[in-house]
Amino acid sequence: MGLPKIKSATSFRDTLYETLKEVAEGESHIITSKNGRNVVLISQDEYNKLLDECQILRAIATGVADLDSDRTVTHKQASAKLRKLKSSWK
């Protein structure tokens, strides 16, 4: 994704279908308004990628916090817990 195109709200209204087609094809747009509250348009694929990246970053932050708080187990301890859990499923 390159730099977003910037359009005024009026320009967006006048070129709505063209803009939506561009967004669906991967271009992002920033729609500006007179009151200073901008809107960003991105495709569903880009939105899903952003959500995935956020989820990964949250998981990394949780892992770092666990390390900092000494909430960790060794590989041997984790394997033993999993074996015990697995045996209870039989």
N, C-alpha and C positions, 0 to 999 in steps of 0.2 A: 504494500500500500504506500503510494507516494504522498506528497503533500496534498491536503484536501483543497478542493476548489472552494472559494468563498463567494457567496451570493447574498444579495439582499433578500429580504422577505418578498419584496415586490417581484424581483427577478425570479425567485423560486416559484412564486404563484404563476408567473407568465410562462415558465418552462417546466411545469410540474412533471409531465409525463417523460420528457427528455431527461430530466434530473433523476427521476426514479429509475429509469432504465440504466443510466450511468452508475448509480449506486448499486443496483442489482448486479452489474458487471464488475464491481469491485472498487469503483472510485468512491471516495468519501467527500462529503460536502459540509461546510459550515454555513449555516443560514444565519445571517445577522438581522437584528431588529433594532428599531429606534430606541427602545428602552434598555438596550445593552444586554439583554438575555439571549445569548446565542444558542442555537440548536445544532447538534451534530447528527448527520445522517450517515449510517454505515449499513452495509449489507448484513443479512442474517448470518452468513458464513463468518464475517469479521466479528460480529457480535458474539457468536459461539466461541471463536478463538479467544476473544478477550475474557469470556467467562472461564474457559479452561485454564488460561494463564493465571487468572486470579485464584482459582482453586489450587493450582500448583504452588503459587507463592504463599498462600495461607498454610498449606501443608508443610512447606519448608520452614515458615515462621514458627509453626507449632513444634516441629522437630528441634529447632534451635532453642526454643523456650524449654522444651523437655531436657535437652542437654544442659542448659544453664541451671535448671532446677534439680539436676541429678535424678530425673525420672526416666532412667534407662535400664535395660537388662542386657546381659551378654547374649551372644548367639546361642550358647549352650543352654542358658535359662529359658530363652524363647522356644528352642526346640523341645525342651522337656515339657513346657506348658502345652505346646501344640500336640505332642504325643499323648499327654494325659487327656486333653480335650478330645482328640481323635478316638481314643479308646472308649470314651463315654458314649460315643455315637453308635457303637456296635450293639 
